[in-house]
Amino acid sequence: MTQPLVSVIMPVYNGAAYIKKAADSVFLQEVPLELLVIDDCSTDGTEEVLASYEGRKDFYYYRNQTNQGAASSRNRGIREARGRYIAFLDADDWWAEGKLKAQLELLERTGSVLCSTGRELMNPDGTSAGKYIPVKERISYRDLLSHNSINCSSVLVRREAALEYPMEHDDSHEDYLTWLKILKRYGPAAGINRPYLKYRLTEGGKSRNKWKSAVMTYRVYRYMGYHPLKSMAYFVSYALHGLWKYR
């Protein structure tokens, strides 16, 4: 296989019902890529579903010895990756065609190291929930402090930045923490305000428990080094944006 330009990292835990749709959407992207699935000790037949991809030179399957969580699984995938860029996709989400190509072109044009896209919210059965969440064309560090508009499954980022700032502190929103660190170091992210990401609403995500999510968001600001009062001010802004986003 030729050297992939993009390495797609897909953590999964008991995703047998959804992961084929996610993986198929990766292989529809018209860029040189590899898909790395990190199975976090699934017990529902996920490995059997993925058996249909065995033999593809652009597909790699890794299984953790113990359940480690999505962040640790993503970090493992980044370390194993060979691409210049890293894309993340959760096993219950999927992409529209042309997503990676559009992001690569934008990163080349702007010189940014990270790109996000808009997302369409989907019901658990895969039908549209009738809600679109937009993204700005330029996302500054200050923008991101008040509102996390970067969804993990929409991200394309330079591999060296992902290696420099791995996802950690899983008692917080570790992906949000990583985006903040990257933007603080490398400057604004680029955004494509199109629904390239199809984001499935499920009951298992961290953000579904609003109180728990609020505590985790506050911890992000504390891990970024902000004083408790400043952290609370940023959290209030974050909460207000959240109410608007899901109104």
Secondary structure, DSSP 8 states (H G I E B T S, - for coil): ----SEEEEEEESS-TTTHHHHHHHHHTSSS-EEEEEEE-S--SSHHHHHGGGTT-TTEEEEE-SS---HHHHHHHHHHH--SSEEEE--TT-EE-TTHHHHHHHHHHHH--SEEEEEEEEE-TTSSEEEEEE---SEE-HHHHHH-----GGG-EEEHHHHHHS----TTS-HHHHHHHHHHHHH--EEEEEEEEEEEE--SSSGGGSHHHHHHHHHHHHHHTT--HHHHHHHHHHHHHHHHHHT-
